[in-house]
Amino acid sequence: GENVEQHPSTLSVQEGDSAVIKCTYSDSASNYFPWYKQELGKRPQLIIDIRSNVGEKKDQRIAVTLNKTAKHFSLHITETQPEDSAVYFCAASIQKAGTALIFGKGTTLSVSS
Amino acid sequence: KAGVTQTPRYLIKTRGQQVTLSCSPISGHRSVSWYQQTPGQGLQFLFEYFSETQRNKGNFPGRFSGRQFSNSRSEMNVSTLELGDSALYLCASSGGTGTSNTEAFFGQGTRLTVV
């Protein structure tokens, strides 16, 4: 079945450093790749997403890159701040529309000041 | 605009019982999915409903079932509860025409504890 691998599972950085989280997906039919941030005790919230016809997307300090050939996509956070500390999940769509997503197991990012 | 609402927020059930969880999507959203979140396994896809039809199903046993009503509200049911069913159950809804992926908005979840 569909699978999404996410690495690393934990990541500790100093404030101001960059953080990179990488994911690999198995289903070549996946065409939508969102990233969610979940703070302790809260619901997951979308921070950025990318579609299969785009190679890179940026929103202020956050960027996502997609390599469809290799089935890899990555999240890049620059100039990290303590409030970036959270669990980050990557996901890949199961089909071309809707809310059916396969999630990676998450990366716990800790930003120390 | 109200967000995705899940009820109840917390539930404690005994092994062998059954439970029904409810999810009210954002007004106008027709796609609703359910996820099980546990510390070891992350977010696992249960099933997705669109316009009252189950469109996708994850790898969970038949004890897990769901349905969607004409107003897009969805329920999921777990029968013959096991200790391993203890988890946070999240639902997500999205809008759009049903032909392309759009942002999935999550509810705050229902914390189920099986004792």
Chai-1 contact restraints between the chains, C-beta under 6 A:
chainA,res_idxA,chainB,res_idxB,connection_type,confidence,min_distance_angstrom,max_distance_angstrom,comment,restraint_id
A,Y32,B,N101,contact,1.0,0.0,6.0,A-B,restraint_1
A,R43,B,F106,contact,1.0,0.0,6.0,A-B,restraint_2
A,R43,B,Q108,contact,1.0,0.0,6.0,A-B,restraint_3
A,P44,B,F106,contact,1.0,0.0,6.0,A-B,restraint_4
A,L46,B,E103,contact,1.0,0.0,6.0,A-B,restraint_5
A,S93,B,N101,contact,1.0,0.0,6.0,A-B,restraint_6
A,I94,B,N56,contact,1.0,0.0,6.0,A-B,restraint_7
A,A97,B,G98,contact,1.0,0.0,6.0,A-B,restraint_8
A,A97,B,T99,contact,1.0,0.0,6.0,A-B,restraint_9
A,A97,B,S100,contact,1.0,0.0,6.0,A-B,restraint_10
A,A97,B,N101,contact,1.0,0.0,6.0,A-B,restraint_11
A,G98,B,S31,contact,1.0,0.0,6.0,A-B,restraint_12
A,G98,B,E48,contact,1.0,0.0,6.0,A-B,restraint_13
A,G98,B,F50,contact,1.0,0.0,6.0,A-B,restraint_14
A,T99,B,S31,contact,1.0,0.0,6.0,A-B,restraint_15
A,T99,B,S33,contact,1.0,0.0,6.0,A-B,restraint_16
A,T99,B,E48,contact,1.0,0.0,6.0,A-B,restraint_17
A,T99,B,A92,contact,1.0,0.0,6.0,A-B,restraint_18
A,T99,B,S94,contact,1.0,0.0,6.0,A-B,restraint_19
A,T99,B,A104,contact,1.0,0.0,6.0,A-B,restraint_20
A,A100,B,S33,contact,1.0,0.0,6.0,A-B,restraint_21
A,A100,B,E48,contact,1.0,0.0,6.0,A-B,restraint_22
A,A100,B,N56,contact,1.0,0.0,6.0,A-B,restraint_23
A,F103,B,G42,contact,1.0,0.0,6.0,A-B,restraint_24
A,F103,B,L43,contact,1.0,0.0,6.0,A-B,restraint_25
A,K105,B,G42,contact,1.0,0.0,6.0,A-B,restraint_26
A,G106,B,G42,contact,1.0,0.0,6.0,A-B,restraint_27
